[in-house]
Structure formats: C-alpha cells, structure tokens
Amino acid sequence: MFCKNCGKEIANDCINCPDCGAQLAYNDSDSIGWLCLGCCVPVAGLILYFVWKDQKPKSAKKALIGFFICVAFYVGIYAIYIIYFLLIMFLAGIASTL
C-alpha cells in the first residue's frame, strides 16, 4: 500500500503514514450516536450520509437509518392525524343527518 499524501510504500495495517504522518484510515465506529443524531436532526443525518458514505460507511449508514426512522415517525403521525380528521368529519356527517 502507498501513502496518498507522500507516495511512500507503507504496511497495509498502518493507520498513519510513518514518513509524513498523514491519516490513512478513518475511525469508523459502529456507534448509536449517529443514529440518534440522524433521528433528532434528520437533515444532518442525510447530509452526513452523503459526506461519509465512502470514508465512514458504518457511521454513514447509522446516520441514514436515523433519518429514515424520523421520516417514518412523522409519516405515521400525519397518517394518524388524517385518519382522525376523516373520522371526525364522518361522524359529524352522521350526526347532522340524525
């Protein structure tokens, strides 16, 4: 493997280049924090996915899952609201005919 910064040959298991100190591998943790961020701030989760999808695929996937959880939650809330509204309108229509 070669360093992308200085071009020197380095071992495959190196995290930093021993010659120039450039970071070769990104710390890609499989933490739930990015899921929570994507869920609480869905736009941030979507942006982080597109920024990290090549460099940190695990973290990017967690942020995207958080985004989809938030979207599914809001779609569910709106569906319940619409069903409730239609039910009230239906019951009001029945009550007015009595």
C-alpha positions in Angstrom: 0.0 0.0 0.0 1.1 3.5 -0.7 0.5 6.8 1.2 -1.9 9.1 -0.7 -0.1 12.1 0.7 3.6 11.5 0.2 3.6 8.3 -2.1 5.9 6.2 0.1 5.3 2.5 0.4 3.9 1.5 3.8 2.5 -1.6 5.5 -1.2 -2.5 4.9 -2.1 -2.3 8.6 -0.8 1.3 9.2 -3.3 4.0 10.4 -0.9 6.9 9.9 2.0 7.2 7.4 5.3 6.8 9.3 7.0 9.3 7.0 4.6 12.2 6.7 2.1 11.4 9.4 -1.0 11.6 7.1 -4.1 9.7 8.3 -4.6 6.7 6.2 -7.7 5.1 7.8 -10.7 6.8 9.2 -12.1 5.8 12.6 -15.4 4.3 11.6 -17.2 3.3 14.8 -20.5 1.5 14.8 -21.9 3.8 17.5 -25.6 4.6 18.1 -24.8 8.3 18.5 -25.0 8.9 14.7 -28.4 7.1 14.7 -29.7 9.4 17.4 -28.4 12.5 15.6 -30.0 11.4 12.3 -33.2 10.7 14.2 -33.3 14.0 16.1 -31.9 16.2 13.3 -32.9 14.3 10.1 -31.3 16.9 7.7 -28.0 16.4 9.5 -28.3 12.6 9.2 -28.9 12.9 5.4 -26.0 15.3 4.9 -23.7 13.1 7.0 -24.6 10.1 4.9 -23.6 11.7 1.6 -20.4 13.2 3.1 -19.3 9.9 4.8 -20.7 7.2 2.5 -17.2 6.4 1.1 -15.0 7.3 4.1 -17.0 6.0 7.0 -19.7 3.6 5.7 -20.8 2.3 9.1 -21.3 5.8 10.6 -23.0 7.0 7.3 -25.4 4.0 7.4 -26.3 4.8 11.1 -27.0 8.4 10.3 -29.2 7.4 7.3 -31.1 4.9 9.4 -31.8 7.7 11.9 -33.0 9.9 9.1 -35.4 7.2 7.9 -36.7 6.5 11.4 -37.5 10.2 11.8 -39.2 10.3 8.5 -41.3 7.2 9.2 -42.3 8.6 12.6 -43.5 11.9 11.0 -45.3 10.0 8.2 -47.0 7.9 10.9 -48.1 10.9 12.9 -49.5 12.6 9.8 -51.4 9.4 8.9 -52.9 9.2 12.3 -53.9 12.9 12.1 -55.5 12.4 8.7 -57.4 9.3 9.8 -58.6 11.1 13.0 -59.7 14.1 10.9 -61.6 11.9 8.4 -63.2 10.0 11.3 -64.4 13.3 12.9 -65.7 14.5 9.6 -67.5 11.2 9.0 -69.0 11.2 12.5 -70.1 14.9 12.1 -71.8 13.9 8.8 -73.7 11.1 10.5 -74.6 13.4 13.4 -76.0 16.0 11.1 -78.3 13.6 9.3 -79.9 12.5 12.6 
